[in-house]
Amino acid sequence: MPEPTIHLALILLLTGLTVLFLELFIPSAGVLFAISMVCIVSSVVVAFFVHPMLGVALIATDLILACVLPGVVLKIWAKTPFGRRMFLDAPAPLADNDLDSPAITSTDGFDYMTLMGETGKTLTPLRPSGTTDFAGRRVDTVSEGVMIEKGELVRVVSVEGHRVVVRQLDDE
């Protein structure tokens, strides 16, 4: 058996960290993780055989690395081509004027709030959703929970974002 030295402890620590890094890219069902943990724990044991203070210093180093290294690796990894496919992009921040505006518009600039109280004719049965014609504009609508047949007159009772809720008009 080789004489325990500081060099052996550092080699075992670096080997453990390298194998742990490889675990990110090579699916091994935890085998590489187990190997890395054996190397890291062995480095601490070897360090204690060299000198007890060296063992304590290596444990402190391992704890600091365990806290700092994952964040650093994830920051760097998220910028790689492989990492960009693994992480979602943050949502775009809202402009100040977006927070004040209650109007919800579609991709073609239509303001759904203008439909409030409007009357239209169903183009498809609403079971409970379907399509309704409002002055020549086809809009996806939802009934208040009851089925409405095709060709019936409806009135918009609420607009919640892009969700237009309608109620069938009485025959009166």
C-alpha positions as a printed NumPy array, in Angstrom:
array([[  0.   ,   0.   ,   0.   ],
       [  1.404,   3.43 ,  -0.893],
       [  2.413,   5.805,   1.846],
       [ -0.414,   8.354,   2.427],
       [  0.747,  11.755,   1.223],
       [ -0.873,  15.101,   0.61 ],
       [ -0.399,  14.518,  -3.11 ],
       [ -2.464,  11.317,  -2.976],
       [ -5.217,  13.137,  -1.063],
       [ -5.329,  15.941,  -3.64 ],
       [ -5.288,  13.496,  -6.576],
       [ -8.211,  11.592,  -5.048],
       [-10.11 ,  14.867,  -4.47 ],
       [ -9.552,  16.083,  -8.048],
       [-10.488,  12.658,  -9.425],
       [-13.701,  12.704,  -7.393],
       [-14.598,  16.204,  -8.626],
       [-13.837,  15.251, -12.243],
       [-15.991,  12.12 , -12.081],
       [-18.747,  14.159, -10.417],
       [-18.568,  16.646, -13.308],
       [-18.8  ,  13.76 , -15.807],
       [-22.013,  12.633, -14.079],
       [-23.702,  15.71 , -15.595],
       [-23.094,  14.493, -19.137],
       [-22.936,  10.695, -18.932],
       [-26.098,   8.917, -17.768],
       [-24.874,   6.255, -15.364],
       [-27.814,   5.723, -12.984],
       [-25.702,   7.128, -10.157],
       [-22.655,   4.883, -10.641],
       [-20.367,   7.812, -11.451],
       [-21.784,   9.726,  -8.474],
       [-20.977,   6.791,  -6.17 ],
       [-17.441,   6.551,  -7.572],
       [-16.906,  10.284,  -7.084],
       [-18.131,  10.127,  -3.492],
       [-15.778,   7.198,  -2.761],
       [-12.85 ,   9.228,  -4.184],
       [-13.756,  12.355,  -2.203],
       [-14.238,  10.469,   1.088],
       [-11.019,   8.542,   0.458],
       [ -9.161,  11.814,  -0.026],
       [-10.363,  12.977,   3.394],
       [ -9.323,   9.67 ,   5.013],
       [ -5.872,   9.851,   3.395],
       [ -5.544,  13.466,   4.55 ],
       [ -6.319,  12.421,   8.145],
       [ -3.578,   9.768,   7.922],
       [ -1.095,  12.428,   6.789],
       [ -2.046,  14.894,   9.518],
       [ -5.292,  15.457,  11.473],
       [ -5.29 ,  19.185,  10.714],
       [ -4.928,  18.42 ,   7.008],
       [ -7.996,  16.178,   7.266],
       [-10.004,  18.958,   8.931],
       [ -8.826,  21.432,   6.283],
       [ -9.864,  19.049,   3.504],
       [-13.323,  18.563,   5.074],
       [-13.715,  22.355,   5.258],
       [-12.601,  22.634,   1.633],
       [-15.083,  19.932,   0.59 ],
       [-17.926,  21.72 ,   2.391],
       [-17.073,  25.036,   0.742],
       [-16.828,  23.356,  -2.672],
       [-20.165,  21.619,  -2.078],
       [-21.798,  25.005,  -1.479],
       [-20.086,  27.06 ,  -4.189],
       [-19.294,  24.654,  -7.025],
       [-22.874,  23.674,  -8.039],
       [-23.879,  27.307,  -8.544],
       [-20.749,  28.107, -10.546],
       [-21.08 ,  24.99 , -12.71 ],
       [-24.768,  25.666, -13.413],
       [-24.039,  29.288, -14.362],
       [-21.344,  28.21 , -16.823],
       [-23.3  ,  25.177, -18.063],
       [-26.412,  27.258, -18.823],
       [-24.378,  29.24 , -21.373],
       [-23.216,  26.186, -23.334],
       [-25.227,  24.909, -26.342],
       [-26.167,  21.767, -24.413],
       [-27.135,  23.776, -21.328],
       [-29.311,  26.206, -23.317],
       [-31.422,  23.229, -24.389],
       [-31.753,  22.111, -20.763],
       [-32.808,  25.448, -19.21 ],
       [-35.814,  27.64 , -19.994],
       [-35.374,  31.298, -20.85 ],
       [-36.635,  33.819, -18.317],
       [-39.885,  35.545, -19.296],
       [-39.498,  38.94 , -20.897],
       [-40.005,  41.767, -18.394],
       [-43.187,  43.803, -18.712],
       [-42.879,  47.422, -19.729],
       [-44.354,  49.996, -17.33 ],
       [-47.181,  50.822, -19.732],
       [-48.146,  47.106, -19.922],
       [-49.049,  47.11 , -16.238],
       [-51.414,  50.072, -16.528],
       [-53.27 ,  48.947, -19.641],
       [-56.301,  46.721, -18.948],
       [-56.844,  46.068, -22.65 ],
       [-55.87 ,  42.647, -23.931],
       [-55.114,  42.574, -27.611],
       [-54.684,  39.699, -30.01 ],
       [-51.701,  39.277, -32.298],
       [-53.474,  41.349, -34.959],
       [-54.078,  44.227, -32.495],
       [-57.777,  43.54 , -31.751],
       [-58.915,  44.775, -28.315],
       [-61.189,  42.115, -26.789],
       [-62.578,  44.571, -24.219],
       [-64.457,  46.348, -27.037],
       [-66.694,  43.264, -27.3  ],
       [-68.166,  43.81 , -23.827],
       [-71.967,  43.989, -24.171],
       [-71.884,  43.337, -27.963],
       [-74.38 ,  41.029, -29.638],
       [-73.298,  38.353, -32.095],
       [-74.451,  35.194, -33.847],
       [-72.933,  31.793, -33.169],
       [-71.219,  30.254, -36.194],
       [-70.701,  26.89 , -34.484],
       [-72.444,  25.234, -31.552],
       [-71.011,  26.412, -28.23 ],
       [-70.411,  23.215, -26.212],
       [-69.37 ,  25.26 , -24.204],
       [-66.816,  26.808, -26.576],
       [-67.099,  27.655, -30.241],
       [-66.975,  30.525, -32.722],
       [-69.21 ,  33.596, -32.805],
       [-69.522,  36.362, -35.4  ],
       [-69.471,  39.943, -34.087],
       [-70.051,  42.412, -36.95 ],
       [-68.008,  40.34 , -39.389],
       [-65.242,  39.361, -36.907],
       [-64.934,  35.686, -35.964],
       [-64.115,  35.324, -32.26 ],
       [-63.599,  32.192, -30.159],
       [-66.172,  32.355, -27.378],
       [-67.306,  30.332, -24.379],
       [-70.866,  30.006, -23.117],
       [-71.66 ,  30.3  , -19.412],
       [-71.785,  26.521, -19.183],
       [-74.895,  25.732, -21.212],
       [-74.884,  24.51 , -24.788],
       [-75.884,  27.084, -27.396],
       [-76.808,  25.891, -30.876],
       [-75.427,  27.284, -34.127],
       [-77.167,  30.441, -35.413],
       [-78.334,  31.711, -32.008],
       [-77.962,  35.333, -30.884],
       [-75.633,  35.856, -27.924],
       [-74.382,  38.805, -25.873],
       [-70.895,  39.16 , -24.363],
       [-71.178,  39.145, -20.561],
       [-67.49 ,  39.157, -19.63 ],
       [-64.024,  39.329, -21.115],
       [-61.182,  37.732, -19.149],
       [-57.982,  38.135, -21.144],
       [-58.58 ,  36.352, -24.439],
       [-61.564,  34.449, -22.998],
       [-64.854,  35.932, -24.219],
       [-67.869,  34.636, -22.262],
       [-71.325,  34.896, -23.87 ],
       [-74.939,  34.324, -22.809],
       [-77.772,  33.361, -25.149],
       [-80.306,  36.158, -25.726],
       [-83.919,  35.521, -24.819],
       [-86.403,  35.081, -27.682],
       [-88.236,  38.209, -26.59 ]])
